[in-house]
Amino acid sequence: MMSPIAEALEREDMLALAAYFSNKPWPVLEQARAPTDVAKRALIAIGSVGCTGCHLAEFQGDGSVPRLAGQSREYLVKTISEFRSRERANNPGMSDLMNATSEDDLAAIEEYLAGR
């Protein structure tokens, strides 16, 4: 959808757009926090997978790595599914990590991150 528009932009325009949107406040989606048992499972799984190594301690990302905290659960489910199926091929390491993680652990991670 955005590809034809983005292809027509000059690099300076892309940088200006990136700067503009990166300075916008993160929207509060007011999603429910994960129940304690789900959060515990998620934190154990996150420790095993090593999410904070790239996405940082608060899952906020850093501009080159996407933010995970507070994303909609639907988006997280879709993205993780696309990494598992390798439909999303921009980061093979993520595909490997997602495929090495159980469905139940991924569901806990999705619920936990959406509620942060």
C-alpha positions in Angstrom: 0.0 0.0 0.0 2.7 2.5 0.9 5.3 1.1 -1.5 4.3 3.2 -4.5 4.2 6.4 -2.4 7.5 5.6 -0.6 9.2 4.8 -3.9 8.4 8.3 -5.2 10.0 10.1 -2.1 13.5 11.5 -2.1 15.7 10.4 0.8 15.5 13.8 2.4 11.7 13.6 2.4 11.8 10.1 4.0 14.1 11.4 6.7 11.8 14.3 7.4 8.8 12.0 7.7 10.7 9.6 10.0 11.7 12.6 12.2 8.2 13.9 12.3 6.6 10.6 13.2 9.3 9.6 15.7 8.6 12.8 17.7 4.9 12.0 18.0 3.8 10.7 21.4 3.1 7.0 21.5 -0.7 6.4 21.5 -2.2 4.9 24.6 -4.5 2.0 23.4 -5.7 1.3 26.9 -5.4 -2.5 26.4 -5.8 -4.7 29.4 -2.7 -5.7 31.3 -2.0 -9.5 31.2 -3.1 -11.4 34.2 -0.3 -12.2 36.7 0.0 -15.9 35.6 0.2 -14.9 31.9 2.7 -12.1 32.7 4.9 -14.6 34.7 4.9 -17.0 31.8 5.7 -14.2 29.3 8.6 -12.9 31.3 10.1 -16.4 31.6 9.7 -16.9 27.8 11.0 -13.4 27.1 14.1 -14.2 29.1 14.6 -17.4 27.1 14.1 -15.8 23.8 16.2 -12.7 24.7 13.7 -10.1 23.4 15.3 -7.3 25.5 18.6 -7.8 23.9 17.3 -5.9 20.8 14.0 -4.4 21.8 15.5 -3.0 25.1 14.4 -3.4 28.7 11.0 -1.6 28.4 10.4 -3.1 24.9 10.5 0.4 23.5 12.8 -0.3 20.6 15.4 2.3 19.5 14.5 3.5 16.0 16.3 0.7 14.3 14.5 -2.0 16.3 10.7 -1.8 16.6 8.8 -1.0 19.7 6.8 -3.9 21.1 5.3 -2.4 24.3 1.7 -1.3 23.8 1.3 -2.5 20.2 -2.1 -3.9 19.5 -2.4 -7.6 20.3 -3.7 -8.2 16.8 -0.6 -6.6 15.3 1.7 -8.7 17.5 -0.1 -11.9 16.7 0.0 -11.1 12.9 3.7 -10.2 13.0 4.8 -13.2 15.0 2.8 -15.5 12.7 4.4 -13.9 9.7 7.9 -14.4 11.2 7.0 -18.1 12.0 5.8 -18.8 8.4 8.7 -16.8 7.0 6.3 -14.6 5.1 8.0 -11.7 6.9 11.6 -12.3 5.6 13.4 -9.2 6.7 14.9 -10.8 9.8 15.6 -14.5 9.5 16.9 -14.6 13.1 13.5 -13.5 14.3 11.9 -16.3 12.3 14.2 -18.8 13.9 13.5 -17.4 17.4 9.7 -17.4 16.9 9.8 -21.0 15.5 11.8 -22.2 18.5 9.2 -20.7 20.9 6.0 -22.6 21.8 2.6 -21.3 20.7 1.6 -21.0 24.4 4.7 -18.9 25.2 4.1 -16.7 22.2 0.5 -16.2 23.2 1.6 -15.1 26.7 4.2 -12.8 25.2 1.7 -11.2 22.9 -0.8 -10.6 25.7 1.9 -9.2 28.0 3.4 -6.8 25.5 0.1 -5.5 24.3 -0.8 -4.5 27.9 2.5 -2.7 28.5 
